[in-house]
Amino acid sequence: MKRYLQTGAAWLFIFGLLALPFACATLLPVPTEESASWASQQWPGTTLADLQSGRSSYEATCASCHDLHLPSEFTPEKWERIMVKMQVKARINDGQKNLILRYLLTASTQEAERK
């Protein structure tokens, strides 16, 4: 019985470690119609679906190598510099980079405006 408890605890610990990179993903702001409206003023033609795609790409692409950062952790200017470097490292095309960047800039700007 003791060995079973130790094995069960070990599996829970391993599962917890594996879940850590995804914990931030649940905290990522979900794009809304309001955020799509704001984004379309910055980048004409940007839709809610574009922002949702940017969020999904950010989760899938960036979390595969490191913990995700919340959009509010960096200024829009800093996100732009980060994405220039990460585009090369992550081997993403311009379209993916633009979707991710639009999501991050929209979310970080709107969070800053709420403060």
LINMOZI-V620966 format. One line per field, one symbol per residue. ss: DSSP state (H for helix, E for strand, C for the rest). psi: psi as a letter, one per 30 degrees, with the letter a starting at -180 (. if undefined). burial: # if it has 16 or more other ideal C-beta (glycine too) atoms within 10 Angstrom, else .. A space follows every 10 residues. Layout:
# LINMOZI-V620966
ss=???
psi=???
burial=???
This chain:
# LINMOZI-V620966
ss=CHHHHHHHHH HHHHHHHHHH HHHHHHHCCC CCHHHHHHHH HHCCCCCHHH HHHHHHHHHH HHCCCCCCCC HHHCCHHHHH HHHHHHHHHH CCCHHHHHHH HHHHHHHHHH HHHHC
psi=eeeeeeeeee eeeeeeeffe ffeeeffkkk kleeeeeeef eejkfkleee eeeeeeeeee eeffflkkkk efflleeeee eeeeefeeef hlleeeeeee eeeeeeeeee eeff.
burial=.......... .......... #..##..##. #...##.### .....#.#.# #####.###. ##.....##. ##.#....#. ..#..##..# .#...##### ########## .....
